[in-house]
Structures are given as C-alpha cells and as structure tokens.
Amino acid sequence: MTDRFKGGTPFLFTLKQAAAIVKRGIDRRRSRVAFPSILVLGLRLADLCPAFLGDAIMRANRFHIVSG
C-alpha cells in the first residue's frame, strides 16, 4: 500500500511487527491498539490544541499519493 506514497516512510512496520503489536494489545485486553507511538502522541496533542492550530499542523504535514 505504501508504494503509492511520495517521500519517506519512517514509521513503516512490517506485517510481522504490526501483528505482534496488535497481539500484545489483545493479550493485555486493550480496547484500542494504536501505533506508532510518536504519531499517536502527535494526534493526541493536536486534539488538545485549538482547532485552527491543529488544522495548521496537519496541513503542514500532508503526504501525497501518486496516482496510477
């Protein structure tokens, strides 16, 4: 799926890594499993900001998908 993205994918997980994270969350009876942690933290901090500031941050960090 990430072949269409322009630029780097620094937080990319392999299927095996992602499955291990999800399994660990299920084993710990978590109602939600979210990763990677740095992106989860960023989204939570954006939720605490006033809407105009959170929107500006998200617009500044857009990614682009190559069509085709």
Secondary structure, DSSP 8 states (H G I E B T S, - for coil): -GGGB-S--TT---HHHHHHHHHHHHHTT-S-----HHHHHHHHHHHHS-HHHHHHHHHHT---B---
